[in-house]
Amino acid sequence: MVGNIKISGFADEIAEDLNKQIEVIKKLGISYIEMRGVNGKPLVEYSLEEVQEIKKQLDRNGIRLSSIGSPIGKINITEDFDAHFELYKKTVEIAKIMETPYIRMFSFFIPSGEEPEIYKNQVFERLKSFVDYAVQEDVILLHENEKEIYGDNAKRCLEIMEQFSGEHFKAVFDFANFVQCHQDTKEAYELLKPYIEYIHIKDAKMESGMVVPAGYGDGHVEEILENLLQNGYEGFLSLEPHLADFTGFDALEQNGEQKGHKMSGEEAYTTAYDALRKILDRLQ
């Protein structure tokens, strides 16, 4: 391993079944999960009692959570916020049970064909509510740059970070999502570098948008990781392969169609892991 970085990942891309997820990540020598889906259902939809049982299963296997891979902020900005905020409060309780400070979240889908700037005030009002509660409850929100949300390109991510960054609000850097928004990742990295707390490892081709293993696309993954490590990054590198279809994808991604070669979940996850390790080995 390079430095003190830790590898995690979205194990629901391996399989629905948590037993299978654990089996594969242990085989790869990984001891963290960024938990999004468990046994065919999003983690945030389980009762707190059920979450406690999931935690026990993880504990028995020596697995910890790097982050809650939540859907918070992944609704249309025009949708009702009150019910969503209740889900957010529940997600905070889940993070506490899971003993992780991190909750991955988003800055709301913008209506198709409309300018995001029209909704800036509304987006920021909602984000402020999230951040205020995160401060109160002592958790850390990780904003992910996601296609078609307000913070999908580097400029608007920077606006968000300049307004809200602090001990309880930081940035996820997702290479493939920037590529799919036709955002140069090196430019994005230079703008957001002071705010990056967590990395999603997936790459994509600029022309087609197809997700590919790290280093095989236009995300400049190796170059950016090298700079991060040289500057003392010791956080998580979280695998999000997106290399094969898996059950529940449509519920978690707004446009959940996959492109490219179909692999089993284990094959896709292993391919993504191997690509990352090759990069890290070169950077040692």
Phi and psi restraints in degrees (value plus and minus 20) as a CYANA .aco file:
   2 VAL   PHI    -108.3   -68.3
   2 VAL   PSI     101.8   141.8
   3 GLY   PHI      40.1    80.1
   3 GLY   PSI    -161.7  -121.7
   4 ASN   PHI    -132.4   -92.4
   4 ASN   PSI       2.1    42.1
   5 ILE   PHI     -88.6   -48.6
   5 ILE   PSI     135.3   175.3
   6 LYS   PHI    -145.4  -105.4
   6 LYS   PSI     117.6   157.6
   7 ILE   PHI    -114.3   -74.3
   7 ILE   PSI     112.1   152.1
   8 SER   PHI    -153.0  -113.0
   8 SER   PSI    -184.4  -144.4
   9 GLY   PHI     147.8   187.8
   9 GLY   PSI     146.9   186.9
  10 PHE   PHI    -103.5   -63.5
  10 PHE   PSI      72.4   112.4
  11 ALA   PHI     -91.9   -51.9
  11 ALA   PSI     -32.6     7.4
  12 ASP   PHI     -89.2   -49.2
  12 ASP   PSI     -30.1     9.9
  13 GLU   PHI    -100.0   -60.0
  13 GLU   PSI     -32.3     7.7
  14 ILE   PHI     -98.3   -58.3
  14 ILE   PSI     -70.0   -30.0
  15 ALA   PHI    -189.7  -149.7
  15 ALA   PSI     140.9   180.9
  16 GLU   PHI     -83.3   -43.3
  16 GLU   PSI     -65.1   -25.1
  17 ASP   PHI     -90.0   -50.0
  17 ASP   PSI     106.4   146.4
  18 LEU   PHI     -84.2   -44.2
  18 LEU   PSI     -54.0   -14.0
  19 ASN   PHI     -79.4   -39.4
  19 ASN   PSI     -63.0   -23.0
  20 LYS   PHI     -88.2   -48.2
  20 LYS   PSI     -60.3   -20.3
  21 GLN   PHI     -76.4   -36.4
  21 GLN   PSI     -68.6   -28.6
  22 ILE   PHI     -84.0   -44.0
  22 ILE   PSI     -62.0   -22.0
  23 GLU   PHI     -77.6   -37.6
  23 GLU   PSI     -66.4   -26.4
  24 VAL   PHI     -92.0   -52.0
  24 VAL   PSI     -64.6   -24.6
  25 ILE   PHI     -87.7   -47.7
  25 ILE   PSI     -53.1   -13.1
  26 LYS   PHI     -87.3   -47.3
  26 LYS   PSI     -57.6   -17.6
  27 LYS   PHI     -79.7   -39.7
  27 LYS   PSI     -56.1   -16.1
  28 LEU   PHI    -104.0   -64.0
  28 LEU   PSI     -24.8    15.2
  29 GLY   PHI      61.5   101.5
  29 GLY   PSI       0.6    40.6
  30 ILE   PHI    -116.8   -76.8
  30 ILE   PSI     122.1   162.1
  31 SER   PHI    -145.2  -105.2
  31 SER   PSI      -5.2    34.8
  32 TYR   PHI    -149.4  -109.4
  32 TYR   PSI     129.9   169.9
  33 ILE   PHI    -149.3  -109.3
  33 ILE   PSI     117.7   157.7
  34 GLU   PHI    -113.3   -73.3
  34 GLU   PSI      80.3   120.3
  35 MET   PHI    -105.0   -65.0
  35 MET   PSI     103.1   143.1
  36 ARG   PHI    -141.9  -101.9
  36 ARG   PSI     -76.9   -36.9
  37 GLY   PHI    -141.2  -101.2
  37 GLY   PSI     120.1   160.1
  38 VAL   PHI    -155.6  -115.6
  38 VAL   PSI     103.1   143.1
  39 ASN   PHI      32.2    72.2
  39 ASN   PSI      19.6    59.6
  40 GLY   PHI      65.7   105.7
  40 GLY   PSI     -11.3    28.7
  41 LYS   PHI    -161.5  -121.5
  41 LYS   PSI     122.4   162.4
  42 PRO   PHI     -77.3   -37.3
  42 PRO   PSI     119.5   159.5
  43 LEU   PHI     -73.6   -33.6
  43 LEU   PSI     -59.4   -19.4
  44 VAL   PHI     -90.4   -50.4
  44 VAL   PSI     -29.4    10.6
  45 GLU   PHI    -110.1   -70.1
  45 GLU   PSI     -27.0    13.0
  46 TYR   PHI    -100.9   -60.9
  46 TYR   PSI     134.0   174.0
  47 SER   PHI     -89.8   -49.8
  47 SER   PSI     140.0   180.0
  48 LEU   PHI     -82.7   -42.7
  48 LEU   PSI     -52.3   -12.3
  49 GLU   PHI     -86.4   -46.4
  49 GLU   PSI     -61.0   -21.0
  50 GLU   PHI     -86.7   -46.7
  50 GLU   PSI     -56.7   -16.7
  51 VAL   PHI     -82.2   -42.2
  51 VAL   PSI     -59.0   -19.0
  52 GLN   PHI     -81.1   -41.1
  52 GLN   PSI     -56.8   -16.8
  53 GLU   PHI     -89.8   -49.8
  53 GLU   PSI     -58.9   -18.9
  54 ILE   PHI     -82.0   -42.0
  54 ILE   PSI     -61.6   -21.6
  55 LYS   PHI     -80.9   -40.9
  55 LYS   PSI     -60.3   -20.3
  56 LYS   PHI     -82.4   -42.4
  56 LYS   PSI     -60.2   -20.2
  57 GLN   PHI     -84.2   -44.2
  57 GLN   PSI     -60.8   -20.8
  58 LEU   PHI     -83.8   -43.8
  58 LEU   PSI     -64.8   -24.8
  59 ASP   PHI     -79.8   -39.8
  59 ASP   PSI     -61.2   -21.2
  60 ARG   PHI     -82.0   -42.0
  60 ARG   PSI     -45.5    -5.5
  61 ASN   PHI    -124.1   -84.1
  61 ASN   PSI     -13.0    27.0
  62 GLY   PHI      48.3    88.3
  62 GLY   PSI      10.3    50.3
  63 ILE   PHI    -127.5   -87.5
  63 ILE   PSI     114.8   154.8
  64 ARG   PHI    -138.2   -98.2
  64 ARG   PSI     141.9   181.9
  65 LEU   PHI    -113.6   -73.6
  65 LEU   PSI     111.1   151.1
  66 SER   PHI    -100.9   -60.9
  66 SER   PSI     -51.8   -11.8
  67 SER   PHI    -187.1  -147.1
  67 SER   PSI     136.8   176.8
  68 ILE   PHI    -103.7   -63.7
  68 ILE   PSI      98.1   138.1
  69 GLY   PHI    -103.0   -63.0
  69 GLY   PSI      51.2    91.2
  70 SER   PHI    -102.7   -62.7
  70 SER   PSI     143.0   183.0
  71 PRO   PHI    -115.4   -75.4
  71 PRO   PSI      -3.5    36.5
  72 ILE   PHI     -85.1   -45.1
  72 ILE   PSI     110.4   150.4
  73 GLY   PHI      61.6   101.6
  73 GLY   PSI     -17.1    22.9
  74 LYS   PHI    -122.8   -82.8
  74 LYS   PSI      31.9    71.9
  75 ILE   PHI    -149.8  -109.8
  75 ILE   PSI     146.6   186.6
  76 ASN   PHI     -87.0   -47.0
  76 ASN   PSI     122.3   162.3
  77 ILE   PHI     -81.3   -41.3
  77 ILE   PSI     -42.3    -2.3
  78 THR   PHI    -104.7   -64.7
  78 THR   PSI     -27.1    12.9
  79 GLU   PHI     -98.4   -58.4
  79 GLU   PSI     140.9   180.9
  80 ASP   PHI     -79.2   -39.2
  80 ASP   PSI     113.9   153.9
  81 PHE   PHI    -114.8   -74.8
  81 PHE   PSI     -47.7    -7.7
  82 ASP   PHI     -80.0   -40.0
  82 ASP   PSI     -68.9   -28.9
  83 ALA   PHI     -84.8   -44.8
  83 ALA   PSI     -57.3   -17.3
  84 HIS   PHI     -86.8   -46.8
  84 HIS   PSI     -56.8   -16.8
  85 PHE   PHI     -87.1   -47.1
  85 PHE   PSI     -52.8   -12.8
  86 GLU   PHI     -84.1   -44.1
  86 GLU   PSI     -60.1   -20.1
  87 LEU   PHI     -83.5   -43.5
  87 LEU   PSI     -58.0   -18.0
  88 TYR   PHI     -81.5   -41.5
  88 TYR   PSI     -65.2   -25.2
  89 LYS   PHI     -81.6   -41.6
  89 LYS   PSI     -58.8   -18.8
  90 LYS   PHI     -85.2   -45.2
  90 LYS   PSI     -59.9   -19.9
  91 THR   PHI     -81.6   -41.6
  91 THR   PSI     -57.4   -17.4
  92 VAL   PHI     -80.9   -40.9
  92 VAL   PSI     -62.2   -22.2
  93 GLU   PHI     -84.5   -44.5
  93 GLU   PSI     -57.8   -17.8
  94 ILE   PHI     -83.9   -43.9
  94 ILE   PSI     -62.2   -22.2
  95 ALA   PHI     -79.2   -39.2
  95 ALA   PSI     -59.5   -19.5
  96 LYS   PHI     -86.2   -46.2
  96 LYS   PSI     -63.1   -23.1
  97 ILE   PHI     -80.8   -40.8
  97 ILE   PSI     -61.4   -21.4
  98 MET   PHI    -100.1   -60.1
  98 MET   PSI     -22.9    17.1
  99 GLU   PHI      37.5    77.5
  99 GLU   PSI      22.7    62.7
 100 THR   PHI    -144.7  -104.7
 100 THR   PSI     118.6   158.6
 101 PRO   PHI    -101.0   -61.0
 101 PRO   PSI     -34.1     5.9
 102 TYR   PHI    -115.9   -75.9
 102 TYR   PSI     114.8   154.8
 103 ILE   PHI    -149.9  -109.9
 103 ILE   PSI      93.9   133.9
 104 ARG   PHI     -92.4   -52.4
 104 ARG   PSI     117.5   157.5
 105 MET   PHI    -172.4  -132.4
 105 MET   PSI    -199.6  -159.6
 106 PHE   PHI    -157.4  -117.4
 106 PHE   PSI     156.1   196.1
 107 SER   PHI    -140.3  -100.3
 107 SER   PSI      19.3    59.3
 108 PHE   PHI      53.8    93.8
 108 PHE   PSI     112.1   152.1
 109 PHE   PHI     -88.8   -48.8
 109 PHE   PSI     119.3   159.3
 110 ILE   PHI    -117.9   -77.9
 110 ILE   PSI     118.2   158.2
 111 PRO   PHI     -72.7   -32.7
 111 PRO   PSI     116.9   156.9
 112 SER   PHI     -75.9   -35.9
 112 SER   PSI     112.4   152.4
 113 GLY   PHI      64.7   104.7
 113 GLY   PSI     -24.0    16.0
 114 GLU   PHI    -122.5   -82.5
 114 GLU   PSI     133.7   173.7
 115 GLU   PHI     -96.2   -56.2
 115 GLU   PSI     107.3   147.3
 116 PRO   PHI     -76.1   -36.1
 116 PRO   PSI     -55.0   -15.0
 117 GLU   PHI     -79.0   -39.0
 117 GLU   PSI     -45.8    -5.8
 118 ILE   PHI     -79.6   -39.6
 118 ILE   PSI     -50.7   -10.7
 119 TYR   PHI    -124.1   -84.1
 119 TYR   PSI     -11.2    28.8
 120 LYS   PHI     -75.8   -35.8
 120 LYS   PSI     -68.9   -28.9
 121 ASN   PHI     -80.8   -40.8
 121 ASN   PSI     -62.5   -22.5
 122 GLN   PHI     -86.9   -46.9
 122 GLN   PSI     -62.1   -22.1
 123 VAL   PHI     -79.6   -39.6
 123 VAL   PSI     -66.6   -26.6
 124 PHE   PHI     -88.7   -48.7
 124 PHE   PSI     -54.5   -14.5
 125 GLU   PHI     -81.0   -41.0
 125 GLU   PSI     -63.5   -23.5
 126 ARG   PHI     -88.9   -48.9
 126 ARG   PSI     -61.8   -21.8
 127 LEU   PHI     -82.4   -42.4
 127 LEU   PSI     -57.3   -17.3
 128 LYS   PHI     -81.6   -41.6
 128 LYS   PSI     -59.5   -19.5
 129 SER   PHI     -81.4   -41.4
 129 SER   PSI     -62.8   -22.8
 130 PHE   PHI     -81.9   -41.9
 130 PHE   PSI     -67.2   -27.2
 131 VAL   PHI     -86.5   -46.5
 131 VAL   PSI     -63.2   -23.2
 132 ASP   PHI     -77.5   -37.5
 132 ASP   PSI     -61.4   -21.4
 133 TYR   PHI     -91.5   -51.5
 133 TYR   PSI     -55.5   -15.5
 134 ALA   PHI     -82.8   -42.8
 134 ALA   PSI     -59.8   -19.8
 135 VAL   PHI     -83.5   -43.5
 135 VAL   PSI     -66.4   -26.4
 136 GLN   PHI     -79.7   -39.7
 136 GLN   PSI     -60.2   -20.2
 137 GLU   PHI    -118.3   -78.3
 137 GLU   PSI     -20.1    19.9
 138 ASP   PHI      38.9    78.9
 138 ASP   PSI      32.0    72.0
 139 VAL   PHI    -140.3  -100.3
 139 VAL   PSI     149.3   189.3
 140 ILE   PHI    -139.2   -99.2
 140 ILE   PSI      99.3   139.3
 141 LEU   PHI    -106.7   -66.7
 141 LEU   PSI     114.6   154.6
 142 LEU   PHI    -134.4   -94.4
 142 LEU   PSI      88.3   128.3
 143 HIS   PHI    -102.0   -62.0
 143 HIS   PSI     101.9   141.9
 144 GLU   PHI    -117.6   -77.6
 144 GLU   PSI     112.8   152.8
 145 ASN   PHI     -91.3   -51.3
 145 ASN   PSI      95.2   135.2
 146 GLU   PHI    -148.0  -108.0
 146 GLU   PSI     125.0   165.0
 147 LYS   PHI     -76.8   -36.8
 147 LYS   PSI     113.6   153.6
 148 GLU   PHI      54.3    94.3
 148 GLU   PSI     -14.0    26.0
 149 ILE   PHI    -113.0   -73.0
 149 ILE   PSI     155.0   195.0
 150 TYR   PHI     -78.7   -38.7
 150 TYR   PSI     -69.6   -29.6
 151 GLY   PHI    -109.2   -69.2
 151 GLY   PSI      40.0    80.0
 152 ASP   PHI    -115.4   -75.4
 152 ASP   PSI     -46.3    -6.3
 153 ASN   PHI    -132.0   -92.0
 153 ASN   PSI     148.6   188.6
 154 ALA   PHI     -84.3   -44.3
 154 ALA   PSI     -57.4   -17.4
 155 LYS   PHI     -80.1   -40.1
 155 LYS   PSI     -68.2   -28.2
 156 ARG   PHI     -95.9   -55.9
 156 ARG   PSI     -50.0   -10.0
 157 CYS   PHI     -81.2   -41.2
 157 CYS   PSI     -60.9   -20.9
 158 LEU   PHI     -84.3   -44.3
 158 LEU   PSI     -61.6   -21.6
 159 GLU   PHI     -75.5   -35.5
 159 GLU   PSI     -65.3   -25.3
 160 ILE   PHI     -83.9   -43.9
 160 ILE   PSI     -64.9   -24.9
 161 MET   PHI     -87.1   -47.1
 161 MET   PSI     -59.8   -19.8
 162 GLU   PHI     -84.6   -44.6
 162 GLU   PSI     -47.6    -7.6
 163 GLN   PHI    -104.1   -64.1
 163 GLN   PSI     -58.9   -18.9
 164 PHE   PHI    -141.0  -101.0
 164 PHE   PSI     -30.5     9.5
 165 SER   PHI     -81.6   -41.6
 165 SER   PSI     126.7   166.7
 166 GLY   PHI     150.9   190.9
 166 GLY   PSI    -182.7  -142.7
 167 GLU   PHI     -80.3   -40.3
 167 GLU   PSI     -46.3    -6.3
 168 HIS   PHI    -134.3   -94.3
 168 HIS   PSI     -11.1    28.9
 169 PHE   PHI    -168.6  -128.6
 169 PHE   PSI      96.8   136.8
 170 LYS   PHI    -159.9  -119.9
 170 LYS   PSI     159.4   199.4
 171 ALA   PHI    -128.6   -88.6
 171 ALA   PSI     119.4   159.4
 172 VAL   PHI    -112.4   -72.4
 172 VAL   PSI     116.9   156.9
 173 PHE   PHI    -127.2   -87.2
 173 PHE   PSI      95.2   135.2
 174 ASP   PHI    -134.5   -94.5
 174 ASP   PSI      89.2   129.2
 175 PHE   PHI     -78.7   -38.7
 175 PHE   PSI     -73.7   -33.7
 176 ALA   PHI     -83.9   -43.9
 176 ALA   PSI     -58.5   -18.5
 177 ASN   PHI     -83.0   -43.0
 177 ASN   PSI     -59.5   -19.5
 178 PHE   PHI     -84.5   -44.5
 178 PHE   PSI     -65.1   -25.1
 179 VAL   PHI     -78.0   -38.0
 179 VAL   PSI     -63.6   -23.6
 180 GLN   PHI     -88.6   -48.6
 180 GLN   PSI     -35.7     4.3
 181 CYS   PHI    -116.4   -76.4
 181 CYS   PSI     -10.7    29.3
 182 HIS   PHI      39.3    79.3
 182 HIS   PSI      16.0    56.0
 183 GLN   PHI    -121.9   -81.9
 183 GLN   PSI     107.0   147.0
 184 ASP   PHI     -84.3   -44.3
 184 ASP   PSI     102.3   142.3
 185 THR   PHI     -90.4   -50.4
 185 THR   PSI     -50.8   -10.8
 186 LYS   PHI     -87.4   -47.4
 186 LYS   PSI     -60.2   -20.2
 187 GLU   PHI     -83.3   -43.3
 187 GLU   PSI     -64.7   -24.7
 188 ALA   PHI     -81.1   -41.1
 188 ALA   PSI     -62.3   -22.3
 189 TYR   PHI     -82.5   -42.5
 189 TYR   PSI     -64.5   -24.5
 190 GLU   PHI     -83.2   -43.2
 190 GLU   PSI     -57.0   -17.0
 191 LEU   PHI     -90.5   -50.5
 191 LEU   PSI     -57.8   -17.8
 192 LEU   PHI    -123.0   -83.0
 192 LEU   PSI     -24.1    15.9
 193 LYS   PHI     -68.2   -28.2
 193 LYS   PSI     -62.5   -22.5
 194 PRO   PHI     -86.1   -46.1
 194 PRO   PSI     -35.9     4.1
 195 TYR   PHI    -128.2   -88.2
 195 TYR   PSI     -25.3    14.7
 196 ILE   PHI     -95.6   -55.6
 196 ILE   PSI     104.7   144.7
 197 GLU   PHI    -136.2   -96.2
 197 GLU   PSI     -37.1     2.9
 198 TYR   PHI    -177.9  -137.9
 198 TYR   PSI     123.6   163.6
 199 ILE   PHI    -143.0  -103.0
 199 ILE   PSI     112.1   152.1
 200 HIS   PHI    -117.8   -77.8
 200 HIS   PSI     106.2   146.2
 201 ILE   PHI    -116.6   -76.6
 201 ILE   PSI      75.5   115.5
 202 LYS   PHI    -174.3  -134.3
 202 LYS   PSI     131.5   171.5
 203 ASP   PHI    -145.4  -105.4
 203 ASP   PSI     145.1   185.1
 204 ALA   PHI    -174.3  -134.3
 204 ALA   PSI     140.1   180.1
 205 LYS   PHI    -110.0   -70.0
 205 LYS   PSI     111.6   151.6
 206 MET   PHI     -83.8   -43.8
 206 MET   PSI     -63.0   -23.0
 207 GLU   PHI     -89.2   -49.2
 207 GLU   PSI     -65.8   -25.8
 208 SER   PHI    -117.9   -77.9
 208 SER   PSI     -41.6    -1.6
 209 GLY   PHI      59.8    99.8
 209 GLY   PSI     -19.5    20.5
 210 MET   PHI     -87.1   -47.1
 210 MET   PSI     113.5   153.5
 211 VAL   PHI     -97.4   -57.4
 211 VAL   PSI     115.6   155.6
 212 VAL   PHI    -155.7  -115.7
 212 VAL   PSI     144.7   184.7
 213 PRO   PHI     -80.0   -40.0
 213 PRO   PSI     134.5   174.5
 214 ALA   PHI     -75.1   -35.1
 214 ALA   PSI     109.9   149.9
 215 GLY   PHI      74.9   114.9
 215 GLY   PSI     -28.3    11.7
 216 TYR   PHI    -124.3   -84.3
 216 TYR   PSI     -17.5    22.5
 217 GLY   PHI    -139.4   -99.4
 217 GLY   PSI    -174.4  -134.4
 218 ASP   PHI    -127.6   -87.6
 218 ASP   PSI       2.2    42.2
 219 GLY   PHI    -108.3   -68.3
 219 GLY   PSI     -23.1    16.9
 220 HIS   PHI      33.6    73.6
 220 HIS   PSI      22.7    62.7
 221 VAL   PHI     -80.9   -40.9
 221 VAL   PSI     -71.0   -31.0
 222 GLU   PHI     -83.6   -43.6
 222 GLU   PSI     -63.2   -23.2
 223 GLU   PHI     -81.6   -41.6
 223 GLU   PSI     -62.9   -22.9
 224 ILE   PHI     -92.2   -52.2
 224 ILE   PSI     -61.2   -21.2
 225 LEU   PHI     -81.7   -41.7
 225 LEU   PSI     -59.3   -19.3
 226 GLU   PHI     -80.0   -40.0
 226 GLU   PSI     -64.0   -24.0
 227 ASN   PHI     -86.1   -46.1
 227 ASN   PSI     -62.2   -22.2
 228 LEU   PHI     -77.5   -37.5
 228 LEU   PSI     -68.4   -28.4
 229 LEU   PHI     -86.8   -46.8
 229 LEU   PSI     -58.0   -18.0
 230 GLN   PHI     -83.6   -43.6
 230 GLN   PSI     -46.7    -6.7
 231 ASN   PHI    -115.6   -75.6
 231 ASN   PSI      -5.1    34.9
 232 GLY   PHI      68.8   108.8
 232 GLY   PSI      -3.1    36.9
 233 TYR   PHI     -81.3   -41.3
 233 TYR   PSI     110.1   150.1
 234 GLU   PHI    -151.8  -111.8
 234 GLU   PSI       2.4    42.4
 235 GLY   PHI    -110.7   -70.7
 235 GLY   PSI    -178.2  -138.2
 236 PHE   PHI    -109.3   -69.3
 236 PHE   PSI     123.0   163.0
 237 LEU   PHI    -131.0   -91.0
 237 LEU   PSI      89.7   129.7
 238 SER   PHI    -126.7   -86.7
 238 SER   PSI      96.5   136.5
 239 LEU   PHI     -90.3   -50.3
 239 LEU   PSI     108.3   148.3
 240 GLU   PHI    -153.5  -113.5
 240 GLU   PSI      56.5    96.5
 241 PRO   PHI     -76.0   -36.0
 241 PRO   PSI     -66.9   -26.9
 242 HIS   PHI      29.8    69.8
 242 HIS   PSI      15.5    55.5
 243 LEU   PHI    -123.7   -83.7
 243 LEU   PSI     -25.5    14.5
 244 ALA   PHI    -171.1  -131.1
 244 ALA   PSI     133.6   173.6
 245 ASP   PHI     -86.1   -46.1
 245 ASP   PSI     126.0   166.0
 246 PHE   PHI    -166.0  -126.0
 246 PHE   PSI     131.9   171.9
 247 THR   PHI     -80.8   -40.8
 247 THR   PSI     115.3   155.3
 248 GLY   PHI      75.8   115.8
 248 GLY   PSI     -25.8    14.2
 249 PHE   PHI     -79.9   -39.9
 249 PHE   PSI     -65.0   -25.0
 250 ASP   PHI     -81.8   -41.8
 250 ASP   PSI     -48.3    -8.3
 251 ALA   PHI     -96.6   -56.6
 251 ALA   PSI     -37.5     2.5
 252 LEU   PHI    -131.3   -91.3
 252 LEU   PSI     -35.6     4.4
 253 GLU   PHI    -143.0  -103.0
 253 GLU   PSI     116.4   156.4
 254 GLN   PHI     -82.9   -42.9
 254 GLN   PSI     -61.3   -21.3
 255 ASN   PHI    -141.7  -101.7
 255 ASN   PSI      59.7    99.7
 256 GLY   PHI    -105.3   -65.3
 256 GLY   PSI      15.5    55.5
 257 GLU   PHI    -111.5   -71.5
 257 GLU   PSI     114.5   154.5
 258 GLN   PHI    -117.0   -77.0
 258 GLN   PSI     127.8   167.8
 259 LYS   PHI    -135.3   -95.3
 259 LYS   PSI     138.5   178.5
 260 GLY   PHI      75.1   115.1
 260 GLY   PSI    -187.8  -147.8
 261 HIS   PHI     -86.1   -46.1
 261 HIS   PSI     115.7   155.7
 262 LYS   PHI    -107.9   -67.9
 262 LYS   PSI     103.0   143.0
 263 MET   PHI    -144.9  -104.9
 263 MET   PSI     142.5   182.5
 264 SER   PHI     -87.6   -47.6
 264 SER   PSI     142.4   182.4
 265 GLY   PHI     -80.2   -40.2
 265 GLY   PSI     -61.9   -21.9
 266 GLU   PHI     -84.9   -44.9
 266 GLU   PSI     -61.8   -21.8
 267 GLU   PHI     -82.1   -42.1
 267 GLU   PSI     -63.9   -23.9
 268 ALA   PHI     -83.7   -43.7
 268 ALA   PSI     -64.5   -24.5
 269 TYR   PHI     -85.9   -45.9
 269 TYR   PSI     -62.8   -22.8
 270 THR   PHI     -85.4   -45.4
 270 THR   PSI     -59.7   -19.7
 271 THR   PHI     -81.0   -41.0
 271 THR   PSI     -64.8   -24.8
 272 ALA   PHI     -84.5   -44.5
 272 ALA   PSI     -61.7   -21.7
 273 TYR   PHI     -84.1   -44.1
 273 TYR   PSI     -66.1   -26.1
 274 ASP   PHI     -82.1   -42.1
 274 ASP   PSI     -59.8   -19.8
 275 ALA   PHI     -83.1   -43.1
 275 ALA   PSI     -62.0   -22.0
 276 LEU   PHI     -86.1   -46.1
 276 LEU   PSI     -63.5   -23.5
 277 ARG   PHI     -83.4   -43.4
 277 ARG   PSI     -56.4   -16.4
 278 LYS   PHI     -81.9   -41.9
 278 LYS   PSI     -60.3   -20.3
 279 ILE   PHI     -83.6   -43.6
 279 ILE   PSI     -67.5   -27.5
 280 LEU   PHI     -84.2   -44.2
 280 LEU   PSI     -57.8   -17.8
 281 ASP   PHI     -82.2   -42.2
 281 ASP   PSI     -58.4   -18.4
 282 ARG   PHI     -88.7   -48.7
 282 ARG   PSI     -45.6    -5.6
 283 LEU   PHI    -110.0   -70.0
 283 LEU   PSI     -23.6    16.4
